[in-house]
Amino acid sequence: MIDIVLPFALILSLIFGFWTGFTDAAYATAGIIATRAVKTNQAIALSALGSFIGMVFFGSAVAVTIGTGIITEGFASGEVIIAALLGSLIFDFIFSWIYALPISETHVLVGGLIGAGVAAGGFEIIELGGIVSKIIIPLITSPFIAIIVAYLITVLIIRIFINQPAAKMNRNFKRLQIVATFLFSITDGTNDAQKVMGIITMLLLYYGFISEFVVPFWVIIASYVVLTMGVIFGGWRIVKTMATKITQMQPYQGFARDLSSSLILGAAALWGMPVSSTHAANGTLIGAGLIRGSKSVKWGTIRNIIWAWILSAPLAAIFSYTIYHMLQTIV
């Protein structure tokens, strides 16, 4: 069955990468679209370029965490990966496309791997220590860190330019926001592409095509290409949610938000922590918006997003667990 299972698992991994880029267009471009610093098509081109060249600046630490830090190496079969990815994609499609909510692909992927892994080998194959230290703690803390960092950077900008006319300041920050968005796209792209790299390398290691967990160059290229293609065709309903339904932004706030996101995601990529781009992007959006008071943030939308985050990993795990057992009756 390897002739069927492995190719299907590899194709599904690339589809997951495309879908991640498709939904991630919202995270990297929402701020610059909301402030009208550039036109929509220009924002997408900027994000796509940044997403692709992320591979030049970062290694594969996140890929190693995904590939070795969630389930035991000997259980990453094609059936497990297929079940994990199908469970993740089903949940993600329902909430991110039907309900237009910014879902964390990191959450759903981790939940999917855990659910499929438990179905295949029980709870003993779950790398609990690595999941807690490298995944759960960063995922829980990153939104709060993002809020604080973005708020502080926004305050600093206001203090520095307090005597400058608002119109002139925002005109200058429209240009600076282009740079910040580009940096955000680079760090966002490398985090997301490395998750795909980790999945594919798990498969290659399990089936004996490589002898140790080292990401092949063709896997790096393929992962970044599918992610970038997803960004180009990005999900605009999610852009609308993030650009208009959370808070209204001025260019200086957009710059603070994008710069904060790039700092958080860049640090996470270097440390091998698969932090959610969704968490970072929404947290910095809230932090930059709070400079004008709590009423400037649309908390009803935030509540819906938080509930989607809470449900992501458990429901993806349940979906993947069920799909694995269904596959066992077919394969």
KALINRA-V909764 format. One record per pair of residues at least 12 apart in sequence whose ideal C-beta (glycine too) atoms are under 7 Angstrom apart, sorted by sequence separation. I is the first residue (numbers start at 1). J is the second residue. D is the distance in whole Angstrom. If there is no record, write none. Layout:
# KALINRA-V909764
I_J_D + I_J_D
This chain:
# KALINRA-V909764
114_126_6 + 201_213_6 + 265_277_6 + 92_105_6 + 29_43_4 + 201_215_5 + 29_44_6 + 265_280_5 + 92_108_5 + 264_280_5 + 286_302_7 + 91_108_5 + 29_47_5 + 197_215_5 + 201_219_6 + 25_44_6 + 28_47_4 + 200_219_5 + 261_280_5 + 88_108_4 + 261_281_6 + 88_109_5 + 25_47_6 + 197_219_5 + 197_220_6 + 261_284_5 + 282_305_6 + 88_112_4 + 260_284_4 + 87_112_4 + 110_135_6 + 197_223_5 + 85_112_6 + 196_223_4 + 257_284_4 + 260_287_7 + 84_112_4 + 87_115_6 + 257_285_6 + 84_113_5 + 87_116_7 + 21_51_7 + 193_223_4 + 193_224_5 + 196_227_7 + 257_288_4 + 84_116_4 + 107_139_7 + 256_288_5 + 83_116_4 + 106_139_7 + 193_227_5 + 189_224_7 + 192_227_6 + 253_288_4 + 80_116_5 + 83_119_7 + 253_289_7 + 80_117_6 + 189_227_6 + 247_285_6 + 253_291_7 + 242_281_7 + 246_285_5 + 249_288_6 + 70_110_6 + 80_120_5 + 249_289_7 + 71_113_6 + 75_117_6 + 247_289_3 + 70_113_5 + 77_120_7 + 242_285_7 + 70_114_7 + 75_120_5 + 71_117_4 + 75_121_5 + 248_296_7 + 247_296_6 + 75_125_5 + 247_297_5 + 246_297_7 + 247_298_7 + 246_298_6 + 72_125_4 + 245_298_6 + 71_125_5 + 71_126_6 + 72_127_7 + 246_301_6 + 71_127_7 + 245_301_5 + 246_302_7 + 70_127_6 + 69_127_5 + 70_130_7 + 241_301_7 + 69_130_3 + 70_131_6 + 69_131_7 + 69_134_5 + 13_81_7 + 9_78_4 + 16_85_5 + 65_134_5 + 12_82_6 + 19_89_6 + 6_78_5 + 9_81_5 + 13_85_7 + 16_88_7 + 5_78_4 + 9_82_5 + 12_85_5 + 16_89_6 + 19_92_7 + 23_96_5 + 5_79_6 + 8_82_6 + 177_251_5 + 184_258_4 + 191_265_5 + 27_102_7 + 180_255_5 + 187_262_5 + 26_102_6 + 183_259_7 + 174_251_4 + 177_254_5 + 181_258_5 + 184_261_5 + 188_265_6 + 191_268_7 + 173_251_4 + 177_255_4 + 180_258_4 + 184_262_4 + 187_265_4 + 191_269_5 + 173_252_4 + 176_255_5 + 180_259_4 + 183_262_4 + 187_266_4 + 190_269_5 + 195_274_6 + 23_103_7 + 170_250_5 + 170_251_4 + 177_258_6 + 23_105_7 + 170_252_6 + 173_255_5 + 180_262_7 + 187_269_6 + 169_252_6 + 191_274_7 + 191_275_7 + 20_105_5 + 192_277_6 + 109_195_6 + 191_277_6 + 105_192_7 + 106_195_7 + 188_277_5 + 157_252_5 + 154_253_6 + 157_256_6 + 154_256_4 + 153_256_4 + 150_256_6 + 153_259_6 + 150_257_5 + 153_260_6 + 150_260_4 + 149_260_4 + 146_260_6 + 149_263_7 + 146_261_7 + 149_264_7 + 81_199_6 + 146_264_6 + 145_264_6 + 81_202_7 + 81_203_6 + 142_264_6 + 78_203_6 + 76_202_4 + 76_203_7 + 57_186_6 + 62_191_6 + 66_195_5 + 77_206_6 + 76_206_5 + 138_268_6 + 63_194_4 + 67_198_4 + 46_178_7 + 50_182_5 + 54_186_5 + 58_190_4 + 62_194_4 + 66_198_3 + 73_205_7 + 53_186_6 + 54_187_7 + 62_195_7 + 66_199_7 + 142_275_5 + 146_279_7 + 158_291_7 + 51_185_5 + 60_194_6 + 63_197_4 + 64_198_7 + 67_201_5 + 142_276_7 + 146_280_5 + 150_284_4 + 154_288_5 + 46_181_6 + 50_185_3 + 54_189_4 + 55_190_7 + 63_198_4 + 67_202_5 + 138_273_4 + 149_284_7 + 46_182_6 + 50_186_4 + 54_190_3 + 62_198_7 + 102_238_6 + 139_275_7 + 143_279_4 + 147_283_5 + 151_287_4 + 155_291_7 + 37_174_4 + 51_188_7 + 52_189_7 + 60_197_6 + 100_237_4 + 138_275_5 + 139_276_6 + 142_279_5 + 146_283_3 + 150_287_3 + 154_291_5 + 47_185_4 + 51_189_3 + 55_193_7 + 63_201_6 + 97_235_7 + 100_238_6 + 134_272_6 + 142_280_6 + 146_284_5 + 149_287_7 + 150_288_5 + 35_174_7 + 46_185_7 + 50_189_6 + 54_193_7 + 96_235_7 + 102_241_6 + 134_273_6 + 135_274_6 + 143_282_7 + 144_283_7 + 147_286_5 + 148_287_7 + 151_290_6 + 37_177_5 + 38_178_6 + 101_241_7 + 102_242_6 + 139_279_7 + 143_283_4 + 147_287_4 + 151_291_7 + 37_178_6 + 100_241_5 + 142_283_7 + 146_287_6 + 35_177_6 + 96_238_6 + 32_177_6 + 68_213_6 + 32_178_7 + 67_213_6 + 32_181_5 + 64_213_6 + 31_181_7 + 29_181_7 + 63_215_5 + 28_181_6 + 60_215_5 + 28_184_5 + 28_185_4 + 28_188_5 + 27_188_6 + 24_188_6 + 55_220_6 + 24_192_6 + 106_274_5 + 55_224_5 + 107_276_6 + 54_224_7 + 106_276_4 + 21_192_7 + 20_192_5 + 52_224_5 + 104_276_4 + 104_278_4 + 103_278_7 + 104_279_6 + 17_193_7 + 51_227_6 + 52_228_4 + 102_278_5 + 51_228_5 + 17_196_4 + 16_196_6 + 48_228_5 + 51_231_5 + 102_282_6 + 13_196_6 + 48_231_5 + 47_231_5 + 48_232_5 + 13_199_5 + 13_200_5 + 44_231_7 + 44_232_6 + 10_200_6 + 44_234_6 + 10_203_6 + 9_203_6 + 6_203_7 + 6_207_6 + 111_312_6 + 115_316_7 + 107_309_6 + 111_313_3 + 115_317_3 + 119_321_5 + 101_304_6 + 102_305_6 + 110_313_6 + 111_314_6 + 114_317_5 + 115_318_6 + 118_321_6 + 101_305_6 + 108_312_5 + 112_316_5 + 115_319_7 + 116_320_4 + 120_324_6 + 2_207_7 + 21_226_7 + 103_308_6 + 104_309_6 + 107_312_4 + 108_313_7 + 111_316_4 + 112_317_7 + 115_320_4 + 116_321_7 + 119_324_4 + 17_223_6 + 21_227_4 + 25_231_5 + 33_239_6 + 107_313_5 + 111_317_4 + 115_321_4 + 119_325_6 + 20_227_6 + 21_228_6 + 24_231_6 + 62_269_6 + 65_272_5 + 101_308_5 + 14_222_6 + 18_226_5 + 21_229_7 + 22_230_4 + 26_234_7 + 61_269_7 + 64_272_6 + 65_273_7 + 66_274_6 + 104_312_6 + 108_316_4 + 112_320_4 + 116_324_5 + 17_226_4 + 21_230_2 + 25_234_2 + 26_235_6 + 30_239_6 + 34_243_4 + 61_270_7 + 65_274_6 + 103_312_6 + 17_227_5 + 20_230_6 + 21_231_4 + 25_235_6 + 29_239_6 + 33_243_5 + 34_244_7 + 61_271_7 + 62_272_6 + 18_229_6 + 19_230_6 + 22_233_6 + 58_269_5 + 61_272_3 + 14_226_5 + 18_230_4 + 22_234_6 + 23_235_5 + 26_238_4 + 30_242_4 + 58_270_7 + 62_274_5 + 17_230_7 + 22_235_5 + 26_239_4 + 30_243_4 + 95_308_5 + 25_239_7 + 35_249_5 + 37_251_6 + 23_238_6 + 34_249_5 + 35_250_6 + 26_242_5 + 35_251_5 + 37_254_7 + 31_249_6 + 35_254_4 + 34_254_7 + 91_312_7 + 32_254_6 + 31_254_4 + 91_315_5 + 91_316_5 + 31_257_5 + 31_258_5 + 88_316_5 + 91_319_6 + 87_316_5 + 90_319_5 + 87_319_3 + 88_320_7 + 87_320_3 + 84_320_5 + 87_323_5 + 83_320_5 + 86_323_5 + 83_323_4 + 83_324_4 + 80_324_7 + 83_327_6 + 79_324_6 + 82_327_7 + 79_327_5 + 27_277_5 + 27_278_6 + 79_331_6 + 24_277_6 + 27_281_4 + 5_331_6 + 1_331_6
